[in-house]
Amino acid sequence: MRHDESRALYDRALSVIPGGVNSSVRATRPYPFFIERGDGAHVVDADGNRYLDYVMGYGPLLYGHDPPEPVRAAIQSYASEGPMYGAPTEIEVELAEFVARHVPSVEMTRFVNSGTEATVSAVRLARGYTGRDKIVVMQGGYHGAQESTLVEGGPDGAEPSSPGIPSSFAEHTIPVPFNDSEAIEAVFAEHGDEIAAVLTEPILGNTGIVHPVDGYLERLRELTADHGALLIFDEVITGFRVGGLQCAQGKFGVTPDVTTFGKIVGGGFPVGAIGGRAAIIEQFTPSGDVFQSGTFSGHPVTMAAGYEYLSYAAENDVYEHVNRLAERLREGISDILEDQAPGYTVVGTDSMFKTVFTRGGAVGDAEHSDVCAAGCRQRESCSKYDTCPKTGADVADAETDRWERIFWQEMKERGIFLTANQFESQFVSYAHTEEDVEETLEAYKETL
Ligand SMILES: *Cc1c(COP(=O)(O)O)cnc(C)c1O
């Protein structure tokens, strides 16, 4: 594969864009390939190389790069007729009604422009609603580029994880390990009446893919309810993907007070949203006092794309298709691992998948039949239970450099575009086919 055009573009970009990219994860080594266009489940780069795409914009592109006709038509019509006004439009009401119809915890929704903006607003809302300051988050969880959650440390003390954030922000944030009920029980025992909210992804989706152990999300629900704190599910990545239109909260049967959305709900355009019970969401201005506002919020093109995206999924076999192909991928990768890398762990559910290059996870031959071939479910009876990743730290301990510097590079050279590091999830879209899956498994077999 030649990459001369991408190399030249990156050379130019480095002069005028910090690190040559507008989002850090895109700065792949030695330089990123610049994409010229998408084509179904594929992307084509500036040198004309074609890749089978499992990055899918890091989550939003449920249909791949050719959206269904109603989505395309809506985007074109709303883009050419405005595109935005600074006054309300019918389509934002339609999308809010759709979300309220399908997502168990949601009566009302405020739309914003990114997942980050959604979690920033949700944290402010929880603090305003409860009159408390502390937020509990999961180590290795991701809530976008926001001051209150860019922290490192543990229950005994947190520091900002980036320069530029005063440590006074981190003083109000308590990071705990995911899947550890005792750790968060201890935090509530000490700080119960100071905690505004527990903010967590129902499945950690930005640090490998870490499935909750049985009963963990239920425990979070009980603890928050008992102490008058809110439970906020950050479903920016799982929303309208895991569990289909009911989202991960429907799949797990645990109903949070507030949910943040992003990615898929904007149909490929910049979006975020905060949904929940009316009594809480109405605390936002202008119905309440918690300030929230945005020039582009509820942008008609985004609202139309999101509404048509979700409506199409409600009427077609979209989730069935993406979930079936991803399951086939996860099972196929499990088979390959059994022969070639028995220590590694296949993770993911619904249309999300990843292979975590876990260390020390090899089990004896006879025991392989009991591992979760379709993606780790944290079953205590599994022979890999002791080594499968349960926290963000477990994923960080994997062979992260091997993924980034060898595996990712070689898959790319074989025409398969995966997410650039060990942590980010990969996605199957409605445009992927059985043949794509077989081609991908062949490439995993050759590369692992
Ligand atoms: C992607 C993501 C965000 C941030 O969304 P942006 O639109 O990138 O700001 C927040 N939370 C989770 C769980 C995400 O996956």
The ligand as an SDF file (V2000), in Angstrom:
LIG
                    3D

 15 15  0  0  0  0  0  0  0  0999 V2000
  -17.7860    9.4280   22.8170 C   0  0  0  0  0  0  0  0  0  0  0  0
  -18.1840    9.4960   24.2560 C   0  0  0  0  0  0  0  0  0  0  0  0
  -18.2980   10.7090   24.9370 C   0  0  0  0  0  0  0  0  0  0  0  0
  -17.8970   12.0250   24.3380 C   0  0  0  0  0  0  0  0  0  0  0  0
  -18.6910   12.3680   23.2500 O   0  0  0  0  0  0  0  0  0  0  0  0
  -18.1340   13.4910   22.2270 P   0  0  0  0  0  0  0  0  0  0  0  0
  -19.2480   13.6620   21.2600 O   0  0  0  0  0  0  0  0  0  0  0  0
  -16.8730   12.9330   21.6550 O   0  0  0  0  0  0  0  0  0  0  0  0
  -17.8700   14.7210   23.0370 O   0  0  0  0  0  0  0  0  0  0  0  0
  -18.7830   10.6900   26.2370 C   0  0  0  0  0  0  0  0  0  0  0  0
  -19.1200    9.5420   26.8330 N   0  0  0  0  0  0  0  0  0  0  0  0
  -19.0130    8.3530   26.2120 C   0  0  0  0  0  0  0  0  0  0  0  0
  -19.4360    7.1100   26.9140 C   0  0  0  0  0  0  0  0  0  0  0  0
  -18.5370    8.2890   24.8950 C   0  0  0  0  0  0  0  0  0  0  0  0
  -18.4030    7.1100   24.2860 O   0  0  0  0  0  0  0  0  0  0  0  0
  1  2  1  0
  2  3  1  0
  2 14  2  0
  3  4  1  0
  3 10  2  0
  4  5  1  0
  5  6  1  0
  6  7  2  0
  6  8  1  0
  6  9  1  0
 10 11  1  0
 11 12  2  0
 12 13  1  0
 12 14  1  0
 14 15  1  0
M  END
$$$$
